[in-house]
Amino acid sequence: MISRISVIIGNVAQESQKEFRRSLSDEVLPLIRRIPGLDQAYIHFVTEIETGAPDVYGFIVMQYRSAKDKETAMQSEERKQMQQRFRALGPLLDGGVYHIDSDVV
């Protein structure tokens, strides 16, 4: 199994918190779940973090059964549509998004 984790680093202003979370949960996640080759996808919103840790806002975890499935997903039109919606949220986030791919055992 392969995981691709989008690590959302930074902060969202208090007045934009509800909009940002709602958009991720109700708009971005359903678009992610339409991506071909994807097995599972979840959003994790950080509720507590150690003192001194980076400002991690949350994670989007996407799992694929194989590297081939991940490659299918990465090239899909559905992924491009999801990215467009996610990027529209960019002005609400004071930070960035970084990706980690890993083998799951």
Secondary structure as UniProt FT lines:
FT   STRAND          2..12
FT   HELIX           14..16
FT   HELIX           17..23
FT   HELIX           24..28
FT   HELIX           29..32
FT   TURN            33..34
FT   TURN            36..37
FT   STRAND          38..45
FT   TURN            51..52
FT   STRAND          56..64
FT   HELIX           67..74
FT   HELIX           77..88
FT   HELIX           90..92
FT   STRAND          93..103
//
